[in-house]
Amino acid sequence: MPWDADDSTKHTKKAKSPTAKRQWAKVANGVLAKTGDEGRAIRAADSVVRKRGEKPPKTASMRKDEKRTSVTVRDSKGKAVAKASGLKGEAAKEHKEHPWTTPAQAKRIAADHQRERRKK
């Protein structure tokens, strides 16, 4: 049974825009044609539409000089969204790499890393 864009609202609340609804129908029909399994097609389409609404992950790049550390946080398109340098920059990178840490913990870890680099 092929689906159209209006059927998406019966299966997911995430497909709010007309574009998302069309994408849901296209994915569901594609998976149904390949596998013949309606349940799998609906789950795949729901997953694609759900991921569509998520924000893209941010990436952090780090440049090290002998005296300074600077961090540039970029979104998935490569646009710089934040810059920081020194201890603040390294703490931001540490928190980005280990999101379970609190900002205060990340700052302490970054300070420890800077002390270790100075010893060398």
HUJOPE-V872125 format. One record per pair of residues at least 4 apart in sequence whose ideal C-beta (glycine too) atoms are under 8 Angstrom apart, sorted by the first residue. I is the first residue (numbers start at 1). J is the second residue. Records with the same first field share a line. If there is no record, write none. Layout:
I: J ; J
//
This chain:
1: 32 ; 38
2: 29 ; 32
3: 7 ; 8 ; 24 ; 25 ; 28 ; 29 ; 32 ; 45
4: 25
5: 18 ; 21 ; 22 ; 24 ; 25
6: 21
7: 11 ; 24 ; 25 ; 28
8: 12 ; 15 ; 20 ; 21 ; 24 ; 25 ; 28 ; 45 ; 49
9: 13 ; 15 ; 21
11: 24 ; 42 ; 45 ; 46
12: 24 ; 45 ; 46 ; 49 ; 50
14: 20 ; 46 ; 49 ; 50 ; 52 ; 53
15: 20 ; 21 ; 23 ; 24 ; 49
16: 20
17: 21
18: 22
19: 23
20: 24 ; 49 ; 52 ; 53
21: 25
22: 26
23: 27 ; 45 ; 48 ; 49 ; 52
24: 28 ; 45 ; 46 ; 48 ; 49
25: 29 ; 45
26: 30
27: 31 ; 41 ; 44 ; 45 ; 48 ; 49
28: 32 ; 41 ; 42 ; 44 ; 45
29: 33 ; 41
30: 34 ; 41
31: 35 ; 37 ; 40 ; 41 ; 44 ; 45
32: 36 ; 37 ; 38 ; 41
35: 40 ; 41
37: 41
38: 42
39: 43
40: 44
41: 45
42: 46
43: 47
44: 48
45: 49
46: 50
47: 51
48: 52
49: 53
50: 54
56: 75 ; 76 ; 77
57: 76
58: 73 ; 74 ; 75 ; 76 ; 81 ; 96
59: 73 ; 74 ; 75 ; 76
60: 71 ; 72 ; 73 ; 74 ; 92 ; 93 ; 96 ; 97
61: 71 ; 72 ; 74
62: 69 ; 70 ; 71 ; 89 ; 90 ; 93
63: 69 ; 70 ; 71 ; 72
64: 68 ; 69
65: 69 ; 70
68: 85 ; 86
69: 85 ; 86 ; 89 ; 90 ; 93 ; 114
70: 83 ; 84 ; 85 ; 86 ; 89
71: 83 ; 84 ; 85 ; 89 ; 90 ; 92 ; 93
72: 80 ; 82 ; 83
73: 80 ; 81 ; 82 ; 83 ; 92 ; 96
74: 78 ; 79 ; 80 ; 81
75: 79 ; 81
82: 92
83: 89
84: 88 ; 89 ; 91 ; 92
85: 89
86: 90
87: 91 ; 107 ; 110 ; 111 ; 114
88: 92 ; 107
89: 93
90: 94 ; 110 ; 113 ; 114
91: 95 ; 103 ; 106 ; 107 ; 109 ; 110 ; 111
92: 96 ; 106
93: 97 ; 110
94: 98 ; 101 ; 106 ; 107 ; 109 ; 110 ; 113
95: 99 ; 101 ; 103 ; 106
98: 106 ; 109
101: 105 ; 106 ; 109
102: 106
103: 107
104: 108
105: 109
106: 110
107: 111
108: 112
109: 113
110: 114
111: 115
112: 116
113: 117
114: 118
115: 119
116: 120
//
